[in-house]
Amino acid sequence: MADPDHVLKVKDGAAAWNRWREEEPDVLPDLGWANINGLDLDGAVFAGAVLKLAFCKGCSLVGADFSGASMRGVNFEGCDLRGAVFRGANLEGAHMLGADLTGTDFAGANLKLANFDEAILRDADLTGAKKLRAPQLFALKNLQNLKVSDAILEKVKDKSPHLFE
């Protein structure tokens, strides 16, 4: 469960959250199961934080840093995550239905069973992502300039050629 103090801190906005993270570098933020739907957290630093099963539906998280975060089952439905960094994060079972993931960096992230249906992955970097399977990308809205392994790319092109038009 989320630490109630951490939930209050994040609800104060990205600037206050980032300031608190700088002041308390040894604190591991726990937002697991937190309901933070609809917040504007552009540029927030969640590196190393716990967001397991957090409800972040409709949040604006442009340029947020989730490097190394534990985010199994997080709900990012409809979120604006343009330019977010997920390097080394655990996104197993994450729900990203309709999210804008333009220009995101998933290098080294665990994407096992992550749901990208109707998401926009234009200019996203999935090279080195772990446990990603081609069927996870069949129902995307856009994947122009997507960086992903050649094997996965060929499978997606075979099943969903319209995504490359």
Secondary structure as a PSIPRED ss2 file (coil, helix, strand):
# PSIPRED VFORMAT (PSIPRED V4.0)

   1 M C   1.000  0.000  0.000
   2 A C   1.000  0.000  0.000
   3 D C   1.000  0.000  0.000
   4 P H   0.000  1.000  0.000
   5 D H   0.000  1.000  0.000
   6 H H   0.000  1.000  0.000
   7 V H   0.000  1.000  0.000
   8 L H   0.000  1.000  0.000
   9 K H   0.000  1.000  0.000
  10 V H   0.000  1.000  0.000
  11 K H   0.000  1.000  0.000
  12 D C   1.000  0.000  0.000
  13 G C   1.000  0.000  0.000
  14 A H   0.000  1.000  0.000
  15 A H   0.000  1.000  0.000
  16 A H   0.000  1.000  0.000
  17 W H   0.000  1.000  0.000
  18 N H   0.000  1.000  0.000
  19 R H   0.000  1.000  0.000
  20 W H   0.000  1.000  0.000
  21 R H   0.000  1.000  0.000
  22 E H   0.000  1.000  0.000
  23 E H   0.000  1.000  0.000
  24 E C   1.000  0.000  0.000
  25 P C   1.000  0.000  0.000
  26 D C   1.000  0.000  0.000
  27 V C   1.000  0.000  0.000
  28 L C   1.000  0.000  0.000
  29 P C   1.000  0.000  0.000
  30 D E   0.000  0.000  1.000
  31 L C   1.000  0.000  0.000
  32 G C   1.000  0.000  0.000
  33 W C   1.000  0.000  0.000
  34 A C   1.000  0.000  0.000
  35 N E   0.000  0.000  1.000
  36 I C   1.000  0.000  0.000
  37 N C   1.000  0.000  0.000
  38 G C   1.000  0.000  0.000
  39 L C   1.000  0.000  0.000
  40 D E   0.000  0.000  1.000
  41 L C   1.000  0.000  0.000
  42 D C   1.000  0.000  0.000
  43 G C   1.000  0.000  0.000
  44 A C   1.000  0.000  0.000
  45 V E   0.000  0.000  1.000
  46 F C   1.000  0.000  0.000
  47 A C   1.000  0.000  0.000
  48 G C   1.000  0.000  0.000
  49 A C   1.000  0.000  0.000
  50 V E   0.000  0.000  1.000
  51 L C   1.000  0.000  0.000
  52 K C   1.000  0.000  0.000
  53 L C   1.000  0.000  0.000
  54 A C   1.000  0.000  0.000
  55 F E   0.000  0.000  1.000
  56 C C   1.000  0.000  0.000
  57 K C   1.000  0.000  0.000
  58 G C   1.000  0.000  0.000
  59 C C   1.000  0.000  0.000
  60 S E   0.000  0.000  1.000
  61 L C   1.000  0.000  0.000
  62 V C   1.000  0.000  0.000
  63 G C   1.000  0.000  0.000
  64 A C   1.000  0.000  0.000
  65 D E   0.000  0.000  1.000
  66 F C   1.000  0.000  0.000
  67 S C   1.000  0.000  0.000
  68 G C   1.000  0.000  0.000
  69 A C   1.000  0.000  0.000
  70 S E   0.000  0.000  1.000
  71 M C   1.000  0.000  0.000
  72 R C   1.000  0.000  0.000
  73 G C   1.000  0.000  0.000
  74 V C   1.000  0.000  0.000
  75 N E   0.000  0.000  1.000
  76 F C   1.000  0.000  0.000
  77 E C   1.000  0.000  0.000
  78 G C   1.000  0.000  0.000
  79 C C   1.000  0.000  0.000
  80 D E   0.000  0.000  1.000
  81 L C   1.000  0.000  0.000
  82 R C   1.000  0.000  0.000
  83 G C   1.000  0.000  0.000
  84 A C   1.000  0.000  0.000
  85 V E   0.000  0.000  1.000
  86 F C   1.000  0.000  0.000
  87 R C   1.000  0.000  0.000
  88 G C   1.000  0.000  0.000
  89 A C   1.000  0.000  0.000
  90 N E   0.000  0.000  1.000
  91 L C   1.000  0.000  0.000
  92 E C   1.000  0.000  0.000
  93 G C   1.000  0.000  0.000
  94 A C   1.000  0.000  0.000
  95 H E   0.000  0.000  1.000
  96 M C   1.000  0.000  0.000
  97 L C   1.000  0.000  0.000
  98 G C   1.000  0.000  0.000
  99 A C   1.000  0.000  0.000
 100 D E   0.000  0.000  1.000
 101 L C   1.000  0.000  0.000
 102 T C   1.000  0.000  0.000
 103 G C   1.000  0.000  0.000
 104 T C   1.000  0.000  0.000
 105 D E   0.000  0.000  1.000
 106 F C   1.000  0.000  0.000
 107 A C   1.000  0.000  0.000
 108 G C   1.000  0.000  0.000
 109 A C   1.000  0.000  0.000
 110 N E   0.000  0.000  1.000
 111 L C   1.000  0.000  0.000
 112 K C   1.000  0.000  0.000
 113 L C   1.000  0.000  0.000
 114 A C   1.000  0.000  0.000
 115 N E   0.000  0.000  1.000
 116 F C   1.000  0.000  0.000
 117 D C   1.000  0.000  0.000
 118 E C   1.000  0.000  0.000
 119 A C   1.000  0.000  0.000
 120 I E   0.000  0.000  1.000
 121 L C   1.000  0.000  0.000
 122 R C   1.000  0.000  0.000
 123 D C   1.000  0.000  0.000
 124 A C   1.000  0.000  0.000
 125 D E   0.000  0.000  1.000
 126 L C   1.000  0.000  0.000
 127 T C   1.000  0.000  0.000
 128 G C   1.000  0.000  0.000
 129 A C   1.000  0.000  0.000
 130 K E   0.000  0.000  1.000
 131 K C   1.000  0.000  0.000
 132 L C   1.000  0.000  0.000
 133 R C   1.000  0.000  0.000
 134 A H   0.000  1.000  0.000
 135 P H   0.000  1.000  0.000
 136 Q H   0.000  1.000  0.000
 137 L H   0.000  1.000  0.000
 138 F C   1.000  0.000  0.000
 139 A C   1.000  0.000  0.000
 140 L C   1.000  0.000  0.000
 141 K C   1.000  0.000  0.000
 142 N E   0.000  0.000  1.000
 143 L C   1.000  0.000  0.000
 144 Q C   1.000  0.000  0.000
 145 N C   1.000  0.000  0.000
 146 L C   1.000  0.000  0.000
 147 K E   0.000  0.000  1.000
 148 V C   1.000  0.000  0.000
 149 S C   1.000  0.000  0.000
 150 D H   0.000  1.000  0.000
 151 A H   0.000  1.000  0.000
 152 I H   0.000  1.000  0.000
 153 L H   0.000  1.000  0.000
 154 E H   0.000  1.000  0.000
 155 K H   0.000  1.000  0.000
 156 V H   0.000  1.000  0.000
 157 K H   0.000  1.000  0.000
 158 D H   0.000  1.000  0.000
 159 K H   0.000  1.000  0.000
 160 S C   1.000  0.000  0.000
 161 P H   0.000  1.000  0.000
 162 H H   0.000  1.000  0.000
 163 L H   0.000  1.000  0.000
 164 F H   0.000  1.000  0.000
 165 E C   1.000  0.000  0.000
